[in-house]
Each structure stands twice: as C-alpha cells, then as structure tokens.
Amino acid sequence: MSRQQSNRAGRQIRGPQSALTDFLASHNISANQIRLDADARRRAAEEENGASPSDQQQAAEDEVGESSTVTTSVTVTTRTSRRKKDQKVIDEIKASKTYQKRKRNADEDDEDDDLLDTLLRERAPLPGQMDNCANCGKRFTVTAYSRNHPDGGLLCGPCGKEMDKDAPPKKKPAKRAAAGPVGRRRQIQSKILDGTFQLGAKSLMTLCIETLAKNIDLAEDLGDLPQQVIDKIARKLSKHRLLNSTTLSLFLQPTTDEVCIYDGAKLSADDYIRIFQTVPGLKKLKARNAIHFKDEVMDFLISRKTELEDLYLHGSNLIDEEKWLEFLGKKGRSLQSLRVYWTDKHFGDSALEALPSSCPSLVRLKACHNQKITGEGIKHLAQLKHLKHLSIDLRNHVHSDVYVNVLSSIGKNLETFSITREIDLDNTVLDAIHNHCRSLQKLRITDSEVMTDEGFARLFTNWENKCLQFVDLQKCRQVDSANPRQNPDNIGLCDKGFKALMAHSGRKIEHMNVHGCRHISAKAFEEVFPSDGKKVYPELKKLEISFCEEVTDFIVGSIFKCCPNIHELNVFGCMNVKSVRVPKGKILVGVPNALGMVIEGIDDIEE
C-alpha cells in the first residue's frame, strides 16, 4: 500500500479538528507527513556529514543552551511587564482620594509601604477576574453585580443572594420634579391653552387653590367662599379629572344659585338629579361633558319648581327632541340664556321654532355642532326681539339671505354676532351688519371663501356702530390650491378691509384675530402700526396674526410700540420673524427658533 493510501485510510475516523487542520486537509497537506519528511531529511544530513556521537552530544548541548537563553530572556520580559503593571496600580492608588485622605489622617510613625499594602489588599478585583468569596471562601469570577462584604472583600453569587434576603428593603427614590426646560415649557403651553398663563409669581389665592386640589379628599366644605373662587376651584378639579360624585357635594350649597361643572364625565344621572334636590333656588347651570344628563334628569327638572335663567349643556346628546320641546314649553318663560353644544340630531329646527313663543325673554342663544339645525330653523330667530347675543356654528349650509333677514329684524339690539365655519357667506351679510347693527361689540365671521376685501371695507367705513371690542375674522381668504399666492379678486380680508377695521375700532379694540388672512401686505401692517409710534391702540391686549406671511421683525417691533398694553402676540407661521426684541412683560408666541414657542420679554426698550 502506498503512503498516500495509508494516510487516506488513517483519516477515516476523525475527531474534533480546528479550522486550520481542516484547511490543510482540504489541500492534501498533513502535519504528520511534514514531521516525517523533516526527520528523514535530518537523518540523511547526519549520514552524509558522518558526525560522531560526541559531536551530536555537543550539538544537543548547544541546542539546550540556546533554549535556556531564550527561556531566560522570556522570563525577564515577563517580569518586566508585570513590574510595570504593579507600578501602574501603585500609581493609581497614590493618586486616589482614599490614599490622600488616609495619609493625612495617619500617624507620623506609619510608613507609606504599610498604607500601600493595606490599600492593595482592599483593592477589589475587576470584573472578569477570579477572587475568593469573603464569606464561604469559594473561588468565583467577579462580575459588575458582585456584592461587597461588610468586613471587606466580595461575595459569590449564592452568598450575595443570602445577604439580600437578610438586608432591609431599599427605599424607592423620590420622583424628581420636572424642573428642566422641557418640563417647564410643557407646563407653560398647558397654561396658555387654558388661558391661565401669567407673568411673574403666582398669587396666594392660586397657590391655595392648587394645594386644595391636591388634597381634595380631605376637604369637607368650601365654606362661604366667593363665587369667583369656587369657580376657579371647579375648573382646577375638572382639569385634573377629580370631579366625581364625592367632590360634587362641595359645590352644592342650598343657598347658592349657580353650579358650574366643567367636566361631568364621571357624574351619573343621579348626581345631576341631586343638584336640583340640594339647590332649590338654582338659576344658572353650566355642565360640560354632561353625557349622563338624560331624559330622566330633564323629567325631574320639569317636575321641580326650579326656574332656570341660564342653561349651558355640552355633550348631552341623550335628550330626545320631544323632551327638549317639553322643557322649553314648561320652563322657557324664565329662560334668558340657552347654550347648547354637541347634541347631534336631538336639538333641531323644531326647538328653534318653539323659542319665540316659549322663551320670550331670551337674550342669549348659542348653538354649536348641532347636525339637525338648518336654515329653516334659523329663520325663526328673527322673531326673538330681545335677543342680544347670537352665536351659530352649524354643520349644514345656510344661505346668506337667511342671515340677512335675521339681521334686518333683530340687528339693532345685537351686541354679539358670531357665525363660524360658513364658507359661503357673501358680502350681503356684511352689508346687512353695516345697515342694521348699532350696538355690536363682538363680531366673529370665520372661514369665508366668498367675502371680498371691498365688502369688509364697506362694512367698517362710515359705520354708525360704536367701536368693536372683539373681532375675529380668521381664515377669511382665498382658497385656491393651484394659485395660492395670487388673489386677483381680493377674496377675504386684505389691505383695505384691515385698514378700515383699525380706523373704525382701533381706539377700543381689545382682542383681534386675523389668523390666516395671508393677503394683508407688509405695507398695510406698516401703515396701521407705524414705527414712529404715532398711532396708538391703548386697549389692545391680544393680537393674532399667525400665517400672515409678510409679517417681519420690523412689523412686530412696531406693534409693540403702537400697543403699549398688549399682553400676547401670536406669530405662528410667520417665517420672517426671527430675532425680534420683545419688551419686558410681553409675550411673543410662535417664533420658530431655539428659544421655544413662547418668549417672555426682558428688554427695557425705550420709546
């Protein structure tokens, strides 16, 4: 049998092999064959040279000498590296605070070597190294979670678990208050949305209300607090969802005539019935999220002698339309204010038709998000001769002629006229306001896509109405996705209408919202708010000019000069506002920079 066949037969039974052995075997390379070939060459060389046994012994001694020399060199190198490592550890110990502290407190007789030996013994091994358990003496591998023994040293895993069982339970760390910039900014935004944000420190009354809200379970009675303070407490509890059947009792006093519930989601029908049982002289009821204000509650109200003058219901969509008609027929005589929100299809045209005959003293009417009200119901509002405040926010389209008819009948007494999200209102409504309204203080017309700048200019030019205090004309602009920048027909509130508005009501206006009226030019803003401060608007406290694209830092600075008492200015979407200086005590909201969306001014800008 040849040598190759012998090697092949020897590899039939194989054990575990390394990757290098497999690689050599795949290329027909055998380590054993290499060794045999080397021995054969060495014997052949010895036979050719004819070396004597003494020579062979001398060669072996030389090999041993060389080997010992190499071994000695390796040993010296190993000792040197170990010495360097030990010296590095000693230097680290000497540089540590523990060594410096013990050296200061040590006696003069103590030597540095003794102190180093003590610290070296106390020095814990690193994770991955081996050590003996200080309790049972077993050898174990040190990890980052190895426990320390009270007398020094480390514990193995089983001994560490036993010590955890005997140790007292650890106290949970107290939560840190969100005092960072992110938490503070979030709190400020929450207060702005609630309308409670103010500059400076909180008042003592505010701090007391917050403390009461945190400990409301300990309160038994609110006492004889003023109604304004009780209302703030109710708002605070509702914000934190703390108003329930238990806390409701704090607001039910037999001598009061007003109950305000800002979040009644946790109240049941029996809780609403309890309101009328406990407060027999109730005149004003305000209930938001009153989802359990049902027919049975309305039946109980109708059966009582309670004469409501102001009813505010939000989300009571479980009251049938027949029950509304019954309530208006039996309790409508004393009703002066009726505000109904989110009642779906259960408060419709038939209820508005019954108002003139059932509620002759009605002064305020507000209907929002009612899907069943149409133009047929709005027509009957022209018969409410004492109506002063009218607010409509419907889901159905109502023709402009219907509003013109209502304004021509009751416009002379109106103090509030609000039409929201009616995109097809045209200039005839503006002309009717101009011709018939003489006592208007609050005007809101939003989202109109038909009214023109000429119509707004005619409304405010030579208008016999007194100065408006509240104006909201947001999103009265052209909507054309194909040509959003072009406005050849001057749709919406533009330069002429804006100038006419400020010329008519600038002296007394307190709140103005022209959000999204992007066709007001920078020239119009600079003319209304000149940089020299010659035009002054002393009563303006809040101005909303978001998404008016031509507003710049210069215009914002001019607004601060012309409005000395302004408290808040909103400039969301005004990308040209970048680094304006905000006067001390003013708030600029919506600047797209790293300072955040709210900037509280600290600069003392001279006039």
C-alpha positions in Angstrom: 0.0 0.0 0.0 1.4 3.4 -0.9 1.9 6.2 1.6 -1.0 8.3 0.3 -3.4 5.4 0.6 -2.1 4.8 4.1 -2.8 8.5 5.1 -6.2 8.3 3.4 -7.1 5.2 5.4 -6.0 6.8 8.6 -8.3 9.8 8.2 -11.4 7.6 8.0 -12.1 8.0 11.8 -11.7 11.7 12.8 -12.2 13.6 16.0 -12.7 17.3 16.6 -10.4 19.4 14.5 -9.5 23.0 14.3 -10.2 25.3 11.3 -6.5 25.2 10.4 -6.4 21.4 10.3 -9.5 21.3 8.1 -7.9 23.8 5.8 -4.7 21.8 5.5 -6.6 18.6 5.0 -8.7 20.1 2.2 -5.4 20.9 0.3 -3.9 17.3 1.0 -1.4 18.7 3.5 -0.7 16.5 6.5 1.1 17.8 9.6 2.3 14.3 10.4 3.7 13.9 6.9 5.5 17.2 7.2 7.1 15.9 10.5 8.2 12.6 9.0 9.7 14.3 6.0 11.7 16.7 8.2 13.0 13.8 10.3 14.1 11.9 7.1 16.0 14.9 5.8 17.7 15.4 9.2 18.9 11.7 9.3 20.1 12.0 5.7 22.1 15.0 6.5 23.7 13.3 9.5 24.7 10.3 7.4 26.2 12.5 4.7 28.3 14.5 7.2 29.3 11.4 9.2 29.1 13.2 12.5 30.4 11.4 15.6 28.4 10.7 18.7 30.4 13.3 20.6 29.6 15.9 18.0 26.0 15.0 18.2 26.1 15.4 22.0 27.8 18.8 21.7 25.1 19.9 19.2 22.4 18.8 21.6 24.1 20.8 24.5 24.3 23.8 22.2 20.6 23.5 21.5 19.8 23.2 25.2 22.0 26.3 25.9 20.2 28.3 23.2 16.8 27.1 24.6 17.8 28.2 28.1 19.0 31.5 26.9 15.6 32.1 25.1 13.7 31.0 28.2 15.7 33.3 30.4 15.0 36.2 28.0 11.3 35.5 28.0 11.2 35.3 31.8 13.0 38.6 32.2 10.5 40.2 29.7 7.5 38.7 31.7 8.9 40.0 35.0 9.5 43.5 33.5 5.9 43.7 32.2 4.5 42.5 35.5 6.6 45.1 37.4 5.2 47.8 35.1 1.7 46.7 35.8 2.2 46.7 39.5 3.8 50.1 39.4 0.8 51.4 37.4 -1.6 50.0 40.1 0.5 51.6 42.8 0.5 55.0 41.0 -3.3 54.8 40.7 -3.7 54.1 44.4 -1.4 57.0 45.3 -3.4 59.3 43.1 -6.7 58.2 44.6 -8.6 60.4 47.2 -8.7 57.5 49.6 -4.9 57.3 49.8 -4.6 61.0 50.2 -7.2 61.1 52.9 -5.7 58.2 54.9 -2.2 59.7 54.5 -3.3 63.0 56.1 -5.1 61.2 59.0 -2.3 58.6 59.5 0.2 58.9 62.3 3.8 60.0 61.6 5.1 56.6 62.5 3.1 54.9 59.8 5.1 54.3 56.6 3.9 54.6 53.0 4.6 50.9 52.3 2.2 49.8 55.1 -0.5 52.1 53.8 0.0 50.8 50.2 -0.2 47.2 51.4 -3.5 48.0 53.1 -5.0 49.6 50.1 -3.7 46.9 47.8 -5.5 44.3 49.9 -8.7 46.4 49.9 -8.5 46.9 46.2 -11.3 44.9 44.7 -10.6 42.8 41.6 -12.0 43.9 38.3 -15.0 42.2 36.6 -13.8 39.0 34.8 -11.0 38.3 37.3 -11.0 35.5 39.9 -11.4 36.1 43.6 -12.2 34.2 46.8 -15.6 34.7 48.4 -15.2 36.7 51.7 -17.9 34.5 53.3 -17.5 30.9 52.2 -14.0 31.1 50.6 -15.0 29.6 47.3 -13.3 30.7 44.1 -15.6 32.6 41.8 -15.5 35.0 38.8 -16.0 38.7 39.7 -18.8 40.5 37.9 -20.2 44.0 38.0 -23.0 42.8 40.2 -20.9 41.1 42.9 -21.9 42.2 46.4 -19.4 43.7 48.9 -19.0 42.0 52.3 -19.4 44.3 55.3 -15.9 43.4 56.5 -14.3 43.8 53.1 -13.9 41.7 50.1 -16.5 40.4 47.6 -19.2 37.7 47.8 -20.0 35.0 45.4 -23.5 34.7 43.8 -25.2 32.4 46.4 -23.8 34.3 49.4 -24.9 37.6 47.8 -28.4 36.4 47.4 -28.5 35.3 51.1 -27.3 38.7 52.2 -30.1 40.3 50.0 -32.7 38.3 51.9 -31.4 39.5 55.3 -31.0 43.1 54.3 -33.9 45.6 54.9 -35.8 46.6 51.8 -34.5 49.6 50.0 -36.5 52.8 49.8 -37.6 53.9 46.4 -36.0 57.1 45.3 -38.4 60.0 45.2 -39.5 61.3 41.9 -37.7 64.4 40.7 -39.8 67.4 39.9 -39.9 68.3 36.2 -37.9 71.4 36.7 -35.9 71.2 33.4 -36.5 73.3 30.3 -38.6 70.6 28.6 -41.0 70.1 31.6 -41.3 73.9 32.2 -42.0 74.5 28.5 -44.8 71.9 28.6 -46.4 73.4 31.7 -46.3 76.9 30.1 -48.0 75.5 26.9 -50.7 73.9 29.0 -51.4 77.2 30.8 -51.5 79.1 27.6 -54.1 76.7 26.2 -56.1 77.0 29.4 -55.9 80.8 29.3 -54.3 80.9 32.8 -50.7 81.8 31.8 -49.4 84.9 33.5 -46.1 86.6 34.1 -44.4 86.7 37.4 -45.1 84.8 40.6 -48.4 83.0 41.4 -50.8 84.8 43.6 -51.6 83.5 47.1 -55.1 82.5 46.0 -53.7 80.4 43.1 -51.3 78.6 45.4 -54.1 77.9 47.9 -56.4 76.5 45.1 -53.6 74.2 43.8 -53.0 72.9 47.3 -56.7 72.3 47.8 -56.9 70.4 44.5 -54.0 68.1 45.6 -55.7 67.3 48.9 -59.4 67.5 47.8 -60.2 64.2 49.5 -59.5 65.9 52.9 -61.9 68.8 52.2 -65.3 68.7 53.9 -66.8 72.1 53.0 -65.8 75.1 50.9 -67.5 77.5 53.4 -68.6 81.0 52.4 -66.0 81.5 49.6 -66.9 84.0 46.8 -68.4 82.5 43.7 -65.4 83.6 41.7 -63.1 81.5 43.9 -65.4 78.5 43.8 -65.5 78.7 40.0 -61.7 78.5 39.9 -61.7 75.5 42.2 -64.2 73.8 40.0 -62.0 74.5 36.9 -58.9 73.1 38.6 -60.6 69.9 39.7 -62.1 69.4 36.3 -58.7 69.9 34.6 -57.3 67.0 36.7 -60.4 64.9 36.3 -61.2 65.0 40.0 -64.8 65.9 39.8 -66.9 62.9 40.8 -69.9 62.1 43.0 -68.0 62.8 46.2 -66.3 66.1 45.2 -69.5 67.3 43.7 -71.0 67.7 47.2 -68.5 70.6 47.9 -70.2 72.8 45.3 -73.8 72.0 46.2 -75.0 74.6 48.8 -78.7 75.2 49.4 -78.1 79.0 49.5 -76.3 79.2 46.1 -77.9 79.9 42.8 -75.1 78.9 40.4 -73.5 75.5 39.7 -70.7 75.1 37.2 -69.5 71.7 36.1 -66.6 71.8 33.7 -66.1 68.0 33.3 -69.2 65.9 34.2 -67.9 62.7 32.5 -67.7 60.9 35.9 -71.1 62.0 37.1 -74.2 59.8 36.8 -77.8 60.8 36.1 -78.5 60.5 39.9 -75.8 63.1 40.5 -77.5 65.6 38.2 -80.8 64.9 39.9 -79.1 65.6 43.3 -78.1 69.0 42.0 -81.7 70.1 41.7 -82.6 68.4 45.0 -79.9 70.2 47.0 -80.1 73.6 45.3 -83.8 74.5 45.1 -83.1 78.1 44.1 -80.8 77.3 41.2 -80.7 80.0 38.5 -77.6 79.1 36.4 -76.5 75.6 35.5 -73.4 75.0 33.4 -72.4 71.4 32.6 -69.7 70.4 30.2 -69.3 66.8 29.0 -72.7 66.1 30.6 -73.1 62.8 28.8 -75.4 61.4 31.5 -77.8 64.4 31.5 -80.6 62.3 30.1 -84.4 62.3 29.7 -84.9 61.2 33.3 -82.9 64.2 34.5 -84.9 66.5 32.3 -88.1 64.9 33.7 -87.0 65.6 37.2 -86.1 69.2 36.3 -89.5 69.8 34.7 -91.3 68.4 37.8 -89.5 70.8 40.2 -90.2 74.4 40.9 -86.7 75.4 39.7 -86.8 78.4 37.4 -83.6 78.4 35.4 -82.4 81.6 33.8 -79.2 80.3 32.3 -78.8 76.8 30.9 -75.5 75.6 29.4 -75.3 72.0 28.2 -72.4 70.4 26.4 -72.5 66.8 25.1 -76.0 66.0 26.4 -76.9 64.0 23.2 -79.2 61.6 25.0 -82.0 64.0 25.4 -84.8 63.4 22.8 -86.2 66.3 20.8 -89.6 65.8 22.3 -88.1 66.3 25.8 -86.5 69.5 24.6 -89.8 70.8 23.4 -91.5 69.8 26.7 -88.8 71.6 28.7 -89.0 74.8 26.6 -92.8 74.8 26.8 -92.9 74.4 30.7 -89.6 76.1 31.8 -88.9 78.5 28.9 -90.6 81.6 30.4 -87.8 82.3 32.8 -85.0 81.3 30.5 -82.8 84.2 29.4 -79.7 82.3 28.2 -79.6 79.0 26.3 -76.4 77.5 25.1 -76.4 74.0 23.6 -73.3 72.2 22.3 -72.8 68.8 20.6 -76.3 67.4 20.8 -76.1 65.6 17.5 -79.6 65.3 16.0 -81.8 65.9 19.1 -81.9 69.7 19.1 -83.1 70.9 15.7 -85.3 73.2 13.8 -88.4 72.4 15.8 -86.7 73.5 19.0 -85.7 76.9 17.4 -89.2 77.3 16.1 -90.5 76.9 19.6 -88.2 79.6 21.1 -90.2 82.8 20.1 -93.3 81.5 21.8 -91.8 79.6 24.7 -88.9 81.9 25.6 -90.0 85.4 25.1 -87.2 86.8 27.4 -84.3 85.0 25.7 -81.3 87.3 25.5 -78.5 84.9 24.6 -78.6 81.9 22.2 -75.7 79.7 21.2 -76.0 76.5 19.1 -72.8 74.8 18.1 -72.2 71.4 16.4 -75.9 70.6 16.1 -76.4 68.5 13.0 -80.1 68.9 12.7 -80.4 72.7 12.6 -80.8 74.1 9.1 -81.8 77.4 7.5 -85.5 76.6 8.3 -84.8 76.9 12.0 -82.6 79.9 11.7 -85.5 81.9 10.1 -87.5 81.7 13.3 -84.8 83.6 15.2 -85.9 86.8 13.5 -88.9 86.8 16.0 -86.7 87.0 19.1 -87.0 90.7 19.6 -85.0 90.8 22.9 -82.0 88.7 21.6 -78.7 90.4 22.1 -76.1 87.6 21.7 -76.3 85.2 18.8 -73.7 82.5 18.0 -74.1 79.9 15.4 -71.7 77.1 14.4 -73.6 74.5 12.3 -72.7 71.6 10.1 -75.3 72.4 7.5 -75.1 75.1 4.9 -77.3 78.1 5.5 -77.9 80.6 2.7 -76.7 84.2 3.3 -80.2 85.6 2.7 -81.4 83.8 5.9 -78.8 85.7 8.0 -79.7 89.0 6.2 -83.3 88.5 7.2 -82.4 87.8 10.8 -80.1 90.9 10.9 -82.7 93.2 9.4 -85.2 92.1 12.2 -83.1 92.0 15.4 -79.7 93.6 14.3 -80.3 96.8 16.1 -80.2 95.1 19.6 -77.4 92.6 18.8 -74.2 93.0 20.9 -72.7 89.7 19.7 -72.9 88.2 16.3 -70.8 85.1 15.6 -71.0 82.9 12.5 -68.3 80.2 12.4 -67.2 78.0 9.5 -69.8 79.1 7.0 -67.7 79.2 3.9 -70.4 80.5 1.5 -71.2 83.7 3.4 -71.0 86.7 1.0 -70.9 90.4 1.1 -74.7 90.8 1.6 -74.2 89.7 5.2 -71.5 92.4 5.7 -73.8 95.0 4.2 -76.7 93.9 6.5 -74.4 94.3 9.5 -73.4 97.7 8.3 -77.0 98.8 7.8 -78.8 97.3 10.8 -76.3 96.8 13.7 -75.7 99.7 16.0 -74.7 98.1 19.4 -72.3 95.4 18.2 -69.3 94.8 20.5 -68.2 91.3 19.4 -68.0 90.2 15.7 -66.9 86.9 14.5 -67.0 85.6 10.9 -64.6 82.9 10.0 -63.6 80.6 7.1 -65.5 82.7 4.5 -64.2 82.0 0.9 -66.7 84.4 -0.8 -66.5 87.7 1.1 -64.2 90.2 -0.6 -61.9 93.0 0.7 -64.3 95.6 -0.8 -67.1 94.1 1.4 -65.1 94.4 4.6 -64.0 98.0 3.6 -67.7 99.0 3.1 -68.6 97.4 6.5 -66.2 99.5 8.6 -66.3 102.7 6.5 -68.7 105.3 8.0 -70.3 102.6 10.2 -72.6 104.1 12.8 -71.9 101.3 15.2 -69.7 102.0 18.2 -66.1 100.7 18.3 -65.8 96.9 18.4 -64.0 95.3 21.4 -63.6 91.8 19.9 -63.0 91.0 16.3 -62.3 87.5 14.8 -62.0 87.3 11.0 -59.7 84.4 10.8 -59.3 82.4 7.6 -61.3 84.8 5.5 -59.1 84.3 2.5 -58.9 82.9 -1.0 -58.5 79.1 -1.1 -57.0 78.0 -4.4 -54.5 75.2 -4.4 -53.5 75.9 -8.0 -52.6 79.6 -7.3 -52.4 80.1 -3.6 -50.3 83.3 -3.8 -52.5 85.1 -6.4 -55.7 86.8 -5.4 -56.9 88.9 -8.4 -60.4 89.3 -7.0 -59.2 90.3 -3.5 -61.1 87.5 -1.8 -61.1 87.7 2.0 -59.7 90.3 4.3 -57.0 92.3 2.6 -55.4 95.7 2.9 -58.4 97.9 2.5 -60.6 96.0 4.9 -57.8 95.8 7.5 -57.1 99.5 7.4 -60.8 100.3 7.6 -61.2 98.0 10.6 -58.4 99.6 12.6 -59.5 103.1 11.6 -63.0 102.4 13.0 -62.3 100.3 16.1 -58.6 100.7 16.8 -59.2 103.0 19.8 -61.3 100.5 21.8 -60.4 97.1 20.3 -59.1 94.6 22.9 -58.9 91.3 21.0 -58.2 90.9 17.3 -57.7 87.7 15.3 -56.7 87.8 11.6 -55.2 84.4 11.6 -54.6 83.1 8.1 -55.5 86.3 6.3 -52.4 86.0 4.3 -53.3 88.6 1.7 -52.7 91.5 4.1 -49.5 93.1 2.8 -46.5 94.3 4.8 -47.2 97.8 3.6 -50.7 97.7 5.2 -49.2 96.4 8.5 -46.6 99.2 8.5 -49.3 101.8 7.8 -51.5 100.6 10.6 -48.6 100.1 13.0 -46.1 102.8 12.1 -42.5 102.5 13.5 -42.6 106.0 15.0 -45.5 105.1 17.3 -47.8 107.9 16.2 -50.8 105.6 16.1 -51.6 104.1 19.5 -54.0 101.4 20.3 -54.2 101.6 24.1 -56.8 98.8 24.7 -55.4 96.1 22.5 -54.3 93.2 24.7 -54.2 90.2 22.4 -53.4 90.1 18.7 -53.4 87.0 16.5 -51.6 87.5 13.2 -50.4 83.9 12.6 -49.8 82.8 9.0 -49.8 86.4 7.7 -46.7 85.6 5.6 -45.4 89.2 5.2 -45.0 89.9 8.9 -41.4 90.6 9.7 -39.3 91.5 12.8 -39.7 95.2 11.9 -43.5 94.9 11.9 -43.6 93.0 15.2 -41.4 95.7 16.8 -43.7 98.4 15.5 -46.7 96.5 17.0 -45.1 96.6 20.4 -44.5 100.3 20.1 -48.1 101.1 19.0 -49.8 98.8 21.5 -48.4 99.7 25.0 -50.7 97.4 26.9 -50.5 94.3 24.6 -50.1 91.1 26.6 -49.8 88.4 24.0 -48.9 88.4 20.3 -49.2 85.2 18.2 -47.0 84.8 15.1 -47.2 81.2 14.2 -46.2 80.5 10.6 -44.6 84.0 10.2 -41.3 82.6 8.9 -39.8 86.1 8.5 -40.0 86.7 12.3 -36.6 85.5 13.6 -34.8 87.7 16.1 -37.2 90.4 17.3 -36.6 92.1 20.6 -39.5 91.6 23.0 -40.2 94.3 25.6 -40.3 93.4 29.2 -43.6 92.0 30.4 -44.8 91.0 26.9 -45.3 87.5 25.4 -44.4 86.6 21.9 -45.8 83.2 20.9 -44.9 81.1 17.8 -41.4 82.2 16.9 -39.6 79.3 15.1 -36.3 79.4 16.9 -34.4 77.6 19.6 -35.8 79.8 22.4 -39.1 78.0 22.1 -42.5 78.9 21.0 -43.1 81.4 23.9 -40.7 84.3 24.6 -41.2 86.4 27.7 -39.7 89.7 27.1 -37.0 91.0 29.5 -35.7 94.0 27.5 -36.4 97.5 28.6 -37.0 99.1 25.2 -37.1 102.9 25.3 -39.9 104.6 23.4 
